[in-house]
Amino acid sequence: MTHVSPPTRGRFIGGAAAASAVAFGFPGIITAQSKQLVIGLDVPLSGPYADQGKDQLRAYNLAIDQVNKAGGIMGMQVKSSVGDDQTTAGVATDNAQRMIDRDGAVMVTGGSSTGTAVAVSALCQRKGSLFMATLTHGDETTNQNCHKHTFRRYNDAYMSAQSLARTLISKYGTGTWFHITADYSWGWSVHDNLAAVVNPKGAKEIAYVKLKLGTTDFSSALSQAQAAKPDVLVLTEFGADMVNCLNQAATFGLTKTCKILVPLVDEYMAKGTKDNFAGVVSTAPFYWQYHQQHYTFAKRFVEAFYDRYKAYPSNGAECAYVNILVYKKAVEAAQSTDPAKLIPILETMQWNMTKGPEHFRKEDHQGVNSCLVVEGLPAADRTNDGFGFAKVLEEHNGPGIMAPLESLSCKMETA
């Protein structure tokens, strides 16, 4: 592969062999000799978050096909390198390294876990490669473990906690709270953020039970909750773990005796819990039924997704889809895939797609966008084969729910 000085960090594959990226006196400008641009899709296709990973992959494929049909990115067709991260940090980083070193990926995206996102983020920083995280909700991704080469559009736990509390604090602020939480960075982050808001308002935390990722039997923790008779039961679980936990909570009668909060939900979790999700309050960065009514671009995305897959997109799928389009916009603005040129673009760029105006905050690369608070509907009231699973209680604007800059632990690298 031929480079100019200074070299671009992008790698391109043309035909069966690598093609040269030649600049006509301008470093990082790509020529038509480069036929393909590789993006790494590092998502869970097995394990407790497999539904979420598979839905992301559907959206990535849709976005890539649409981009390619419209001429690609700077005239280059986009090719994907896919890996199953199994919601395991070591596997996720091995995938990302293979994508970068072997397949020539110019950007890595994906994930359904803060644990895997933090690990891949660190690897991409060491490799000097761009990472656009998808479904990672813990604060750590863009706060304590922030990196110059990582951008996260998805709402963080602070944003969800602020949204939940502002909608519900007047009704559920006082009383006793029982927490059952996934025992890893995301679960801790959600718990701490929620407790920091509601405890000073009068909530009394009576238990904080942490269970490992992939737990299938929640009976011990739920027995404790049943005996404690809390006013509010917070299930900070995700994917199949949340489905199992909430369905088992129903067998203990807890869905009838206390208010249940699930800090983050998507369509597949709601479908898996059926009537047990009725009345459960949660948050979502995107809800297809709501956003398609308010944003033309969202409506086009939802229709294209449904036409192709005969299903409606989850919020993780929407984030995956938009990540590809934001990357395309940034590359074409920079006329380069070199992260040194892309990062300043991403730090200042704004876009208006599925949710209205959005941008990344320069100080931590956290996406600034809205968050919904939703309440689950009974199965009989759901629409569109059960994908219309909730009513929106309130939409909170991004700037109003972001963690204050002075509270951040993020120490961004200079390069």
KESE-776972 format. One record per residue: residue in one letter; x, y, z of N, C-alpha, C in turn. Coordinates in steps of 0.1 Angstrom, whole numbers, plus 5000, padded with zeros to 4 digits. Layout:
BEGIN
aXYZXYZXYZ ...
This chain:
BEGIN
m500949885000500050005000500950125000 t500650224991501450344990500850454998 h501650525006501150635014501850765009 v501250875013501951005011502351055025 s503051155026503551205039502751335043 p502151345054501951235064500951135059 p501051005063500150905058498750915064 t497750875056496450855062496450735070 r495550725080495350605088494350515082 g493650555072492550475066493250365058 r492550255057492950145049491850105039 f492150075027491150045017491449915010 i490449845007490549724999489849734986 g490549714975490049724962490049584955 g488949524951488949394945489349294956 a490249204952490749104962492049154969 a492549264965493849304971493749444975 a494649494983494649634988495049724977 a494349834976494649934965495250054972 s496050124964496750234970495850354972 a496050434983495350554986496250664983 v496050724971496950834966496350964968 a497151064973496651194975497451284965 f496651374958497251464948497751584956 g498751574964499351684971498551714984 f497451644987496651674999496551545007 p497251535018497151415026495751375030 g495451255028494151205033493051215023 i493251265011492151275001492251144993 i491051074992490950944986490650954971 t491250864964490950864949490150744946 a489650744933488750644928489550504928 q490850504929491550374929491150294941 s490650364952490150284964488750254962 k488450124960487150074956486250044968 q486850004980486149964991486650025004 l485750055013486150105026485550005036 v486349965046485949855055485549915068 i484349885074483949925087483649795095 g484249795107484049675116482749685124 l481949585124480749575131480849465142 d481149515154481449435166480249425175 v479449325173478149315180477849185186 p477049175197476749045203475648965194 l476048855189475148775181474748645189 s475348635201475048525210475048575224 g474548505234474548555247473348635251 p473348695263472148755268471648885261 y472548945253472249065246472149035230 a471948905227471948875213470848935205 d469648955210468549015203468949155199 q469549225208469949365206471049365195 g472049275196473149275186472649245172 k471749145171471149105158470349225152 d469649305160468949415155469849525150 q470949545158471949645153472449605139 l472749475138473349425125472349445114 r471149425116470149455106470249605101 a470249695111470349835108471649875101 y472749815106474049845099473949805084 n473449685082473349635068472449725060 l471349765065470449855058471149985055 a471750045065472450175062473550155052 i474350055053475450035044474950015029 d473849935028473349915015472750045009 q472150125017471650255012472750345008 v473850345016474950435013475650385000 n475850254999476450204987475550234974 k474250214976473350244964473450384960 a473750474970473750614967475150664962 g476050564960477450604956478550574966 g478150524978479250494987479650624995 i480850615001481450725009482650775001 m482550894996483550954987483850864975 g482750804970482950714958483350574961 m483650544974484050404977482850324983 q482750204979481750114984482150064998 v481150065007481450025021481249875022 k482249815028482249665031482349645046 s481649555052481649525066482449405070 s483049415081483749305088482949275101 v482349165102481449135113482049045123 g481849075136482248985147481248975158 d481048855163480148825175480948855188 d480648965195481448995207481048915219 q479848835218479448755229479248825242 t479148955242479049045254480149015263 t481348985258482548955265483649045261 a484249115270485249225267486449165259 g486949055263488148995256487748955242 v486648905240486248865226486048985218 a485349085223485149215216486449285212 t487449285220488749345217489449265206 d489349125208490049045197489349065184 n488049085184487349105171487849245165 a487849345173488249475169489649475163 q490549405170491949405166492049335152 r491349225151491249155138490749245127 m489649315130489049405120490049515115 i490749565125491749675121492949625114 d493549515120494849475115494749385103 r493749295103493649205091492749255080 d491649315084490649355074490749495070 g491549575077491749715073490649805076 a489949775087488749855091489250005094 v488550095088488850235091488150295103 m487050215107486250255119485650125124 v485550125137484850015144483650065151 t482549995151481250035157480549915162 g479649935172478849825177478849815192 g478449705197478349675211477049685217 s476749605228475449625235475749625250 s476949655254477449645268478449755270 t478349815282479349915286480749845288 g480749725293481949645295482749625282 t482049585272482649565259483049695253 a482249795254482549925248483749985254 v483849985267485050035273486349965269 a486249835267487449755263487849785249 v486849795240487149825226487549965224 s487050055232487450195232488950215235 a489350135245490750145249491650095238 l491249975232492049925221492150025209 c491050075205491050165194491850295197 q491950335209492750445213494250415211 r494650295215495950245213496350225199 k495350185191495550155176495450285168 g494950395174494750515166493550505157 s492650425160491450395151490150455158 l489250495149488050555154487050445159 f486450475170485350385176484150465178 m483050425171481750485173480850385180 a480750405193480050305202478550315198 t477850205200476450205197475650185210 l475250065214474350045225475250025238 t475750135243476450135256475850245265 h475350215276474550315284475250365297 g476250285301477050335313477750465311 d477950545321478650665320480050645316 e480650535320482150515318482550535304 t481750505294482150505280482650645276 t481950745281482450885277482750965289 n482850905301483250985313484550925318 q484450835328485650785335486650725325 n486150655315487050585305486950645291 c486750775291486650845278487950835270 h487850845257489050845249488850935237 k489950985232489951085221489251015208 h489550895206489050825194487650765195 t487050785206485650725209484550825209 f483450795202482250885202481150795206 r480250845214479050765219477750855217 r476950815208475650885205474550855215 y474550725219473450675228473450745241 n472250765247472150825260472950755270 d473550825280474250765291473350745303 a473850675313473050645325472650775332 y473450875332473150995339471951065332 m471851065319470751125312469451045314 s469550915315468350835318467850855332 a468750865341468450885355467751025357 q468351125351467751255352466351255346 s466251195334464851185328463851115336 l464250995341463250925350462851005362 a463851055369463651125381462751255379 r462951325368462251445366460751415362 t460551295356459151265353458451205365 l459151125373458551045384458751095398 i459651185401460051205414458951255423 s457951335417456851385425455951265430 k455951165422455051055426455750935433 y457050915430457750805436458950835444 g459150965447460451005453460550955467 t459450955475459450905488459150755488 g459350685499459050545500460350465500 t460150335500461350245500461650185486 w462950175483463350135470464250015472 f464049915463464849785463465449775449 h466749765448467449755436468049615433 i467749565421468349445416469149485404 t470449465404471249535394472349435388 a472549445375473549375368474949415374 d475749315378476949345385478149365375 y478049475368479249525360479049675358 s479949735351480049885351478749955347 w477949895338476649965334475749965346 g475549845352474649835363474949925375 w476249935378476750025389476450165385 s476750205373476550335368475050385369 v474150295365472750325365472250345379 h472650245388472250255402472750385408 d473950415407474550525414473950655409 n473650665396473050785391471550805396 l470850695396469450705400469350735415 a470250665423470250685437470650835441 a471550885433472051025436470951125434 v469951095425468851185423467651165433 v467251035435466051015442466251005457 n467450955462467650945476467551075484 p468251185478468051315485466651365485 k465751315476464451355476463451275485 g464051185492463251105502463150965500 a463750915489463750765486464650695497 k464150585502464950515512465350385506 e466650365503467150245497467250135507 i466550025505466549915515467449795511 a467749795498468549685493469149715480 y470349665477471049685465471749555462 v471049465454471449325451472049325438 k473349285437474049275424474249135420 l473849105407473948975401474648975388 k475448865386476348865374475548865361 l476148915351475648915338475348775333 g474148745327473748615323473048535334 t472748595345471948525355470548485349 t470148365352468848315347467848285359 d468348265371467548235382467648355392 f466548435392466548555401465748535414 s465448415417464548385428465048425441 s466348415444466848455457466648605459 a467048685449466948835450465448875451 l464648805443463148845443462448795456 s462948695462462348655475462648755485 q463948815484464248925494463349045491 a463149075479462249185475460849165480 q460349045478459049005483458849025498 a459848985505459848995520459949145524 a460749225516460949365520459749455517 k458949415508457749485504458049635501 p458949655491459249795487458149865480 d458249995480457350075472457750075457 v459050075455459550075442460649965440 l460549895430461549785426462249825413 v463549845414464249885402465049765397 l464749725385465449615379466449665368 t467649685372468649735363469349615356 e468549555347469049445339468649475325 f469349405316469149435301469049305293 g468449315281468349205272467549085279 a468048965276467448845281467448845297 d468448905303468448915317467248985323 m466949095317465749175321464449095319 v464349035308463148955305462948845315 n464048775318463948665329463648725342 c464248835346464048895359462648945361 l462149025351460749075352459748965352 n459848865343458948755342458848685356 q460048665362460048595375459548685386 a459748815385459148905395457648895395 a457048875383455648865382455148735389 t455948635389455448505396455548525411 f456348625416456448655430455348755434 g454548795424453548895427453949045428 l455249065424455849195426455349295416 t454849255405454349355395453049405400 k452449345410451149385415451249465428 t452349445435452549505448453449625449 c454249655438455149775439455249835425 k455749955424456050015412457349965407 i457349925394458649865389459249965378 l460549995380461250075371462349985364 v462449995351463549935344464250055337 p465450085341466050215336466250225321 l466250115314466450115299465749995293 v464950025282464249915276464349935261 d464049825254463849825239462749735236 e462449725223461249655218461349505221 y462549445221462649305223462549265237 m462949345246462749325260461249335264 a460549435258459149455261458349335255 k458749285243457949175237458149045245 g459349035251459748915258459048905272 t458549025277457949025290456449035289 k455949065277454449065274453649145284 d452649095290451849165300452549215312 n453649145315454449175327455049315326 f455149365314455749505312454749615313 a453449575314452349675316452649755328 g452649885327452849975338454250005343 v455149925337456649945340457050075334 v457850155341458350275336459850265333 s460250315321461550305317461950425308 t463150415303463650525293464050455280 a464050535270464550495257465050615249 p466250595243466750705234465950735222 f465250625217464550635205463350525206 y462150565201461050475201460450495187 w460450395179460050415165458650475163 q457750425171456350475170456250625172 y456950665182456850805186457650895176 h458850855173459750945165459250955150 q458750845145458250855131457150945130 q456450975140455351075140455851215140 h457051235144457551375146458651405136 y459351315130460551335122460451255109 t460451335098460351265085461451165082 f462651205086463751105084463550985092 a463050995104462750875112461750785106 k460750855100459650775093460250695081 r461050765074461750695062462550575067 f463250595078464150485084463250365088 v462150395096461350295101460650215089 e460250285079459550225068460550135060 a461750185058462750105051463149985059 f463249995072463649885081462549775080 y461249825082460149735082460049665068 d460149735057460049675044461049565042 r462249585048463249485046463149365056 y462749395068462849285078461449245084 k460449315080459049285086459049295101 a459749385106459849415120460149565122 y459949615134460249755137461549765144 p462349875142463649885148463649915162 s464549855170464849885184465650015184 n465750075196466550195197468050165195 g468550045197469950015194470150005179 a469149955172469149955157469150095151 e468350185157468350325152469750385154 c470350365166471650425168472750365158 a472650235156473550175146473450245132 y472150255128471850315115472450455114 v472150535124472650675124474150685125 n474750595132476250595133476850595119 i476350505111476950495097476750625089 l475550685091475350805083476150925089 v476350925102477151035108478551015104 y479050895103480450865099480650915084 k479650875076479750925062479751075061 k478951145068478951285068480251345072 a480851285083482151335088483251315078 v483351195072484351165062484251255050 e483051275046482951365034483251505037 a482951545049483351685053484851705055 a485551595060486951595062487751565049 q487051495039487651445027488751345031 s488551275042489551185047488951085057 t489550965059489250875069490250875081 d491250965080492250975090491551035103 p491650955114491051005126491551145130 a492751175128493251315131492551425124 k491951395113491151495105489651475109 l489251355112487851325115487451375129 i488251355139487851395152487451535154 p488251635148487751775149486451795142 i486151725132484851735125483751685133 l483951565139482951505148482651585160 e483751655165483551745177482751865175 t482551905162481852035159480652015150 m480551895145479451865135478051855142 q477051905135475651885140474951815129 w473851745133473051675123471651675128 n470651655119469251645122468651535114 m468551415120468051305113466851245120 t466951145128465851075134465251135146 k465951225153465551285166465551435166 g465851505155465951645156467451675158 p467851805161469251845162470051765172 e471251725168472151645176473551685174 h474451665184475851675182476551605193 f477851585191478751535202479351645210 r479351635223479951735232481451715231 k482151825228483651815225484451765237 e483951805249484751765261484751625264 d483751545261483751405264483251315253 h482851375241482351295230481051225233 q480351275242478951215245477951285236 g477051205230476051255222475051345230 v474651455224473751545231472451535223 n471451455229470151435222469151395232 s467951385228466851365238466651225243 c465951215254465651085261464151085264 l463550965261462150945264461950875277 v460950905284460450825295459150765291 v459050625292457950555286457350465297 e456050425295455350335304454750225295 g455050095300454549985292453049965291 l452549915280451149895278450849745280 p449649715284449249575284449349515270 a449549385269449649325256448449345247 a447249355253446049375245445949505239 d446749605244446649745239447849775230 r448749675228449849705219449549695205 t450249775197449949775182451149715175 n450949695162452049655153452749535157 d452049425159452549295163453349305176 g452949395185453549405198454749495199 f455149555187456249645187455849785192 g454549815192454049935198453749905213 f454749905221454749845234454549945246 a454550075243454550175254453850305250 k453550385260453150525257454250615263 v454450725256455550815260454950905270 l455550915282455151005293455751145291 e457051145286457651275285458951255277 e459251365269460551375262461351475268 h462651445272463551545278464651575268 n464851705266465851755257467251725262 g468151695252469551655256470251755264 p470351885261471151975269470651985283 g469451965286468851975299469151855308 i469651745303469851625311471251575311 m472151655305473551615304474251635317 a475251545320476051565332476851695331 p476851785341477551905340479051885338 l479651975330481051955326481951945339 e481652025349482452035361482451905369 s481451815366481351685373482051575366 l482551595354483151485346484551445352 s484751315351486051265353486851245341 c486251265329486951245316488151325315 k489251265312490551325309490951285294 m490451375285490651335271492151355267 e492651255259493951265253494051375243 t495251425241495351525231495451475217 a495651345215495751275202495351135203 
